[in-house]
Amino acid sequence: MSVTIRDLAKKSGYSIATISRALSNIQTVKPETRQHILQIANELGYEYQHHGRREPVRSNVVMLIVGDIMNPFYLTIIKGVNDLFNEQGIKLAIFNSDYDPLREENLVQFANESKYDGIIMITAMETAGLVSVLKKASCPIVLANRTIRSMDLNAVCIDNYRGGYMAAAHLIEEGHRKIAHLAGPSNSTASQDRERGFRDAMKDHQLSLPEMAVRPGTLKRESGVEFARYYMNNLRDYTAVFCANDLMAAGFSETLLESGLSVPDDVSVIGFDDSPAAVSGPVKLTTISRDSYLMGRAAAEMMVDELVRGDHRCRKIIFPPTLTMRSSVRRLASSS
């Protein structure tokens, strides 16, 4: 069995990127580091060209990990990734984590052991366990729709803080003063930033925000259903709700309709993602949007840069959010 660059990474403790630069005699690698890597390569019988390019892709398969494969917004990201990979002859293996941090960790470990060429994570949850396994990863990692603050990784995402701020600001401009928020998981940096932007907008407009008006969700439709029941029992005097994604906003809105309430007459609702969930139900949701297909292609391009072009720079691409207005937000009569 031939020795691969991943075997060198496992034996030496260096990343694939460092080993590739060392074997290519790139000057950014310390001489002692390169010497150590070359010694291990000789010991294992690894064949390389002294001044050649980075080892080409071996398996031509990249793992993609997503929290909810049924989420239409994520499906559009996946299509963007897959379309660009098809152009490059790279295959995509998709795994659903069901937003389970332990499953994410196990999938990353499986990718390393199975010698996948790279990993793209759409819904990475920043936990100590995931950070630990990512630091040991022997293949390139690209994050889409998320960042991990404690690591320098290639990432493509929206400006989630600004998006959360925009959502609250729009509702405030429409005359709403009592606004609740159905947030996402606490270990999701995207959800954290959306909530932080929402809270800052409320603070900047000197509006109170009791803790009972902010509840954590799961980003699934069922979470919106549960929040609707909570709203009807505890928040009926609130005139607007910002949900951290469209699926939860759709579940929330449709449950209110089934209970005899009206959106937007009784409560205005704004979502996030501008996914098909925003327009497929009886309520056409105002939402914060961005081009998820282009996000997917950008993430795939980063992976291609690593695998094919030997470009190992760590980059972050931030997409600006936009407000897509539909019929789920009502302007209060008292607003000027």
Sequence and secondary structure as in RCSB ss.txt:
>XXXX:A:sequence
MSVTIRDLAKKSGYSIATISRALSNIQTVKPETRQHILQIANELGYEYQHHGRREPVRSNVVMLIVGDIMNPFYL
TIIKGVNDLFNEQGIKLAIFNSDYDPLREENLVQFANESKYDGIIMITAMETAGLVSVLKKASCPIVLANRTIRS
MDLNAVCIDNYRGGYMAAAHLIEEGHRKIAHLAGPSNSTASQDRERGFRDAMKDHQLSLPEMAVRPGTLKRESGV
EFARYYMNNLRDYTAVFCANDLMAAGFSETLLESGLSVPDDVSVIGFDDSPAAVSGPVKLTTISRDSYLMGRAAA
EMMVDELVRGDHRCRKIIFPPTLTMRSSVRRLASSS
>XXXX:A:secstr
    HHHHHHHH   HHHHHHHHTT TTS HHHHHHHHHHHHHHT    TT      SS EEEEEES TT HHHH
HHHHHHHHHHHHHT EEEEEE TT HHHHHHHHHHHHHTT SEEEESS    HHHHHHHHT SS EEEES   TT
S  EEEEE HHHHHHHHHHHHHHTT  SEEEEE  TT HHHHHHHHHHHHHHHHTT    GGGEEE  SSHHHHH
HHHHHHHHH TT  EEEESSHHHHHHHHHHHHHTT  TTTT EEEEEE  GGGTSSSS  EEEE  HHHHHHHHH
HHHHHHHTS      EEEE  EEE  SS    TT  
